[in-house]
């Protein structure tokens, strides 16, 4: 029998601590059991919703509904769960819900581990099937053919500006913008060796080189820079070539078994890319929406001013204006405009009708929930 007289105060305290930890862990296990039961109950209800949608031929992805869920949960959350983790958890739950209703295929500008791939997974979760493409045009084509339900393409970067090829393809396509996603872009230097001294050649996308120029000049001034079609492709090359490195994402390091030699090497920390989710769905209003337009004006003085004037008169906020050559006639341009509001809003409909009468061509590219830009 144990002699309790020899037990020290420290031993007593350790016993009390262990007992308290065991008690807390039992409470955690009980909560986990309840969470699992509730998640499965939620998925059962989702399956019933899916059957009703299928009966009436409704779309599975409901960006309006998902946006409302996030807004409600964020309003209810009192912590310590932070917003980013909350969004991540429920993105995965809703992704699993969509897969129960109809398995989704999402295509993106590849290969895997590009920032477009990361943005797609952040928006749709990990439960969908992802199909990489070699070009933005291929992403559009696969969604237009119906091979994939949705596509994810970059449209603008906070430092480098618009991705013109994406804008040009909207002129040819009948696809709609179903959602937008802001993704923080952070570059790491990846290499098999894991040390700067061994690196003689660096692979990356031209945009990544431009965004890390000062760092490269300071720490790798003698290295040869080789451009690749994507940061993920650069990581793949670096993994095969001795004495080389890649500027890519930390996700690419995991995928291609590379070491992170240096983290966050971008010259400007607040680097964000806006991605668009394209598809064939008409997205209903949430009250916090954005509408994207494309139009062509007459080639006469004051034409652009006259076309945009109804926005000002209706007190509609314009958040983006971009021009691109039409390529059908010299010095002829089409304009891209993002405005606050939804096409289902009476004020928006009436204003667009007035604008249409003042220009040669006007097309609504879609109304969709307005995303919150990434904040560090």
C-alpha positions in Angstrom: 0.0 0.0 0.0 1.3 3.4 -1.0 2.7 5.6 1.8 0.9 8.9 1.4 2.9 10.5 4.1 5.9 10.7 1.7 4.0 12.6 -1.0 5.2 16.1 -1.4 3.0 19.2 -2.1 4.4 19.2 -5.7 3.2 15.6 -6.2 -0.3 16.6 -4.9 -0.4 19.6 -7.2 0.6 17.4 -10.2 -2.2 14.9 -9.4 -4.7 17.8 -9.2 -3.5 19.2 -12.5 -3.6 15.8 -14.2 -7.1 15.2 -12.9 -8.3 18.6 -14.1 -6.8 18.0 -17.6 -8.5 14.6 -17.8 -11.8 16.3 -16.8 -11.4 19.0 -19.4 -10.5 16.5 -22.1 -13.6 14.5 -21.3 -15.6 17.7 -21.9 -13.8 18.2 -25.2 -14.5 14.6 -26.3 -18.2 15.1 -25.4 -18.4 18.3 -27.5 -16.6 16.6 -30.4 -19.2 13.8 -30.3 -22.0 16.4 -30.4 -20.3 18.3 -33.2 -20.0 15.1 -35.3 -23.6 14.2 -34.7 -24.8 17.7 -35.6 -22.6 17.9 -38.8 -24.1 14.6 -40.0 -27.6 15.8 -39.1 -26.9 19.0 -41.2 -25.7 16.9 -44.1 -28.8 14.8 -43.9 -30.9 18.0 -44.2 -28.7 19.1 -47.1 -29.4 15.8 -49.0 -33.2 16.5 -48.6 -32.7 20.0 -50.0 -30.7 18.5 -52.9 -33.6 16.2 -53.7 -36.0 19.1 -53.8 -33.6 21.2 -56.0 -33.2 18.3 -58.4 -36.9 17.9 -58.7 -37.3 21.5 -59.9 -34.0 21.6 -61.8 -32.4 24.2 -59.6 -28.6 24.8 -59.3 -26.7 23.2 -56.4 -24.3 26.1 -55.8 -26.2 28.9 -54.2 -23.7 31.8 -53.6 -26.5 34.0 -52.2 -27.4 31.5 -49.6 -23.8 30.7 -48.7 -23.0 34.4 -48.4 -26.0 34.9 -46.0 -24.8 31.9 -43.9 -21.4 33.5 -43.5 -22.8 36.9 -42.6 -25.1 35.4 -40.0 -22.4 33.3 -38.4 -19.9 36.1 -38.3 -22.5 38.3 -36.6 -23.2 35.6 -34.0 -19.6 34.8 -33.3 -18.3 36.2 -30.0 -14.9 34.4 -30.1 -12.3 33.2 -29.4 -12.9 31.7 -32.9 -11.5 34.2 -35.3 -13.1 35.1 -38.6 -10.6 33.4 -40.9 -10.9 30.1 -39.1 -14.7 30.3 -39.0 -14.8 30.9 -42.8 -12.4 28.0 -43.4 -14.4 25.6 -41.2 -17.8 26.4 -42.8 -16.3 26.5 -46.3 -15.3 22.8 -45.8 -18.7 21.9 -44.4 -20.6 23.6 -47.3 -18.2 22.0 -49.8 -19.1 18.6 -48.3 -22.8 19.6 -48.5 -22.6 20.5 -52.2 -20.8 17.2 -53.0 -23.7 15.2 -51.4 -26.2 17.0 -53.7 -24.1 16.9 -56.9 -20.4 16.1 -57.2 -18.8 19.3 -58.6 -15.9 19.7 -61.0 -14.0 23.0 -60.8 -11.4 24.0 -63.3 -8.6 26.5 -62.7 -5.5 28.0 -64.2 -2.9 25.3 -63.3 -0.9 23.4 -62.5 -1.7 22.4 -59.0 -0.3 24.7 -56.2 -0.7 27.9 -58.3 -2.3 30.8 -56.4 -5.4 30.2 -58.6 -5.6 26.7 -57.2 -5.2 28.0 -53.7 -8.0 30.5 -54.3 -10.2 27.8 -55.7 -9.7 25.6 -52.7 -10.3 28.5 -50.4 -13.6 29.3 -52.1 -15.0 25.8 -52.8 -13.2 23.7 -50.1 -11.4 20.4 -50.6 -14.4 18.2 -51.4 -14.8 19.1 -55.0 -12.8 17.6 -58.0 -10.3 20.1 -59.3 -9.2 20.1 -63.0 -6.1 22.2 -63.9 -5.8 23.9 -67.3 -2.8 25.3 -69.2 -4.4 28.6 -70.0 -7.2 31.0 -69.0 -8.9 30.3 -72.4 -9.0 26.6 -71.5 -10.7 27.4 -68.2 -13.5 29.3 -70.1 -13.8 26.5 -72.7 -14.2 23.7 -70.2 -17.0 25.6 -68.4 -18.7 26.6 -71.6 -18.7 23.0 -72.8 -20.2 21.8 -69.5 -17.2 19.6 -68.7 -16.7 21.5 -65.5 -19.4 23.3 -63.4 -17.2 26.3 -62.5 -13.9 27.9 -63.4 -11.6 30.1 -61.4 -9.5 32.7 -63.1 -7.4 35.7 -62.0 -8.7 39.1 -63.0 -6.5 41.7 -61.3 -3.6 42.1 -58.9 -3.3 45.0 -56.4 0.3 45.7 -57.6 0.5 44.6 -61.2 -3.1 45.7 -62.3 -5.5 43.9 -64.5 -5.0 40.5 -66.1 -6.0 41.6 -69.6 -6.4 38.1 -71.1 -9.2 37.4 -68.7 -11.0 40.6 -69.5 -10.7 39.9 -73.3 -12.3 36.5 -73.0 -15.5 37.9 -71.5 -16.0 39.7 -74.8 -16.3 36.3 -76.5 -17.9 34.3 -73.8 -21.5 34.0 -72.5 -20.4 32.8 -69.1 -21.4 34.7 -66.0 -19.4 35.9 -63.0 -20.9 33.9 -60.1 -18.6 35.1 -57.3 -15.3 36.8 -56.5 -12.4 35.9 -54.2 -9.6 38.0 -52.9 -6.5 36.0 -52.2 -3.4 37.2 -50.4 -0.3 36.5 -52.4 2.9 35.7 -50.4 6.0 34.4 -52.1 8.6 32.0 -50.7 11.9 30.9 -52.0 11.9 27.2 -52.3 14.8 24.8 -53.0 15.8 21.2 -52.5 19.0 22.2 -50.6 17.4 24.6 -48.2 20.4 27.1 -48.2 20.9 30.3 -50.1 24.6 29.6 -50.8 23.7 26.6 -53.1 21.4 28.6 -55.4 22.7 29.6 -58.8 19.4 29.7 -60.8 15.9 30.8 -59.8 12.7 29.9 -61.6 9.4 31.7 -61.4 6.6 33.5 -63.2 7.4 37.0 -64.6 4.9 38.6 -62.2 6.5 36.9 -59.2 10.0 38.1 -60.2 8.6 41.6 -60.5 7.1 41.4 -57.1 10.3 40.2 -55.5 12.8 42.3 -57.4 14.4 44.1 -54.4 14.8 40.9 -52.4 16.5 39.1 -55.3 18.9 42.0 -55.9 19.8 42.0 -52.2 20.2 38.3 -51.5 20.8 36.6 -54.9 22.3 39.3 -57.1 24.3 36.8 -59.1 21.6 34.2 -59.6 20.3 33.6 -63.1 16.5 34.2 -63.4 14.4 31.8 -65.6 10.8 32.7 -66.4 8.1 29.9 -66.3 4.4 29.9 -67.1 3.4 29.6 -63.5 5.0 29.6 -60.0 3.9 25.9 -59.6 5.7 25.0 -62.8 8.8 26.8 -61.4 8.6 24.7 -58.3 8.4 21.5 -60.3 11.6 22.6 -62.3 13.5 23.5 -59.1 12.8 20.1 -57.6 14.5 18.4 -60.6 17.6 20.7 -61.0 20.4 20.9 -58.5 21.6 24.3 -57.5 18.2 25.9 -58.4 15.3 27.4 -56.6 11.8 28.7 -57.3 9.7 31.6 -56.1 6.3 30.0 -55.3 3.8 29.4 -52.6 4.4 27.4 -49.4 1.8 25.0 -50.7 4.1 24.3 -53.7 6.9 23.4 -51.3 4.7 20.6 -49.8 3.6 19.4 -53.1 7.0 19.2 -54.7 9.0 18.2 -51.6 11.1 21.4 -51.4 12.4 23.3 -48.5 11.4 26.9 -47.7 14.7 28.8 -47.8 13.1 32.2 -47.2 9.5 33.2 -46.4 7.5 36.2 -47.5 10.1 37.6 -49.9 7.7 39.9 -51.8 8.7 43.6 -51.9 5.2 44.8 -50.9 3.5 42.9 -48.1 -0.1 43.9 -49.0 -0.2 42.0 -52.3 -3.6 40.7 -53.2 -5.1 39.1 -56.3 -8.8 39.2 -57.2 -10.1 35.9 -58.7 -13.4 35.4 -60.4 -15.6 32.3 -60.2 -17.2 31.8 -63.7 -20.2 29.6 -64.6 -23.6 29.6 -66.1 -25.7 30.4 -62.9 -27.7 33.5 -62.3 -26.9 34.6 -58.7 -29.7 36.2 -56.6 -29.2 39.4 -54.6 -27.9 39.3 -51.0 -28.0 43.1 -50.3 -24.2 43.3 -50.4 -23.6 42.7 -54.1 -21.5 43.8 -57.0 -22.4 43.9 -60.7 -19.8 43.8 -63.5 -20.5 45.3 -66.9 -18.9 45.5 -70.3 -19.8 48.1 -72.9 -18.6 49.8 -76.1 -19.1 53.5 -76.8 -19.2 55.5 -80.0 -15.8 56.9 -81.1 -16.9 60.5 -80.5 -15.9 63.2 -77.9 -17.6 62.8 -74.6 -19.0 59.3 -75.3 -17.6 57.7 -72.2 -18.7 60.6 -70.0 -22.3 60.4 -71.3 -22.4 56.6 -70.8 -21.3 56.8 -67.2 -23.4 59.8 -66.3 -26.5 57.8 -65.4 -24.4 56.0 -62.6 -23.7 59.4 -61.0 -27.3 60.6 -61.4 -28.6 57.4 -59.7 -26.0 57.7 -56.9 -24.5 54.3 -57.8 -20.9 53.8 -56.7 -18.5 52.7 -59.4 -15.6 50.7 -57.9 -13.7 49.8 -61.1 -13.2 51.1 -64.6 -10.9 49.4 -67.1 -10.5 49.8 -70.9 -9.3 47.2 -73.5 -9.0 47.5 -77.3 -11.8 45.7 -79.1 -9.3 44.3 -81.7 -11.9 44.6 -84.4 -11.2 48.2 -85.2 -8.2 50.5 -84.5 -8.6 52.9 -81.6 -11.9 51.3 -80.6 -12.3 50.2 -77.0 -14.6 48.3 -74.7 -14.8 49.2 -71.1 -15.2 47.1 -67.9 -17.1 48.6 -65.0 -17.8 47.2 -61.5 -20.6 48.9 -59.6 -22.2 48.3 -56.2 -25.6 46.7 -56.3 -27.4 43.9 -58.0 -29.2 43.6 -61.4 -32.3 42.6 -59.4 -32.3 46.0 -57.8 -34.8 48.3 -59.6 -32.4 51.3 -59.5 -29.6 49.2 -61.1 -32.0 47.8 -63.8 -33.3 51.3 -64.7 -29.7 52.8 -64.8 -28.4 50.1 -67.0 -31.3 50.6 -69.4 -30.4 54.2 -69.7 -26.7 53.4 -70.2 -27.6 50.9 -72.9 -29.3 53.5 -75.0 -26.2 55.7 -74.9 -23.6 53.2 -76.1 -23.1 50.8 -79.0 -23.1 47.6 -76.9 -23.7 46.7 -73.3 -23.5 43.4 -71.5 -24.0 42.4 -67.9 -21.3 40.0 -66.9 -23.0 39.0 -63.7 -24.2 40.1 -60.3 -22.7 38.3 -57.3 -22.0 38.7 -53.6 -19.3 41.3 -52.9 -16.3 39.6 -51.3 -14.4 41.1 -48.4 -10.8 41.9 -49.4 -8.1 40.1 -47.6 -6.7 41.9 -44.6 -3.4 41.0 -42.9 
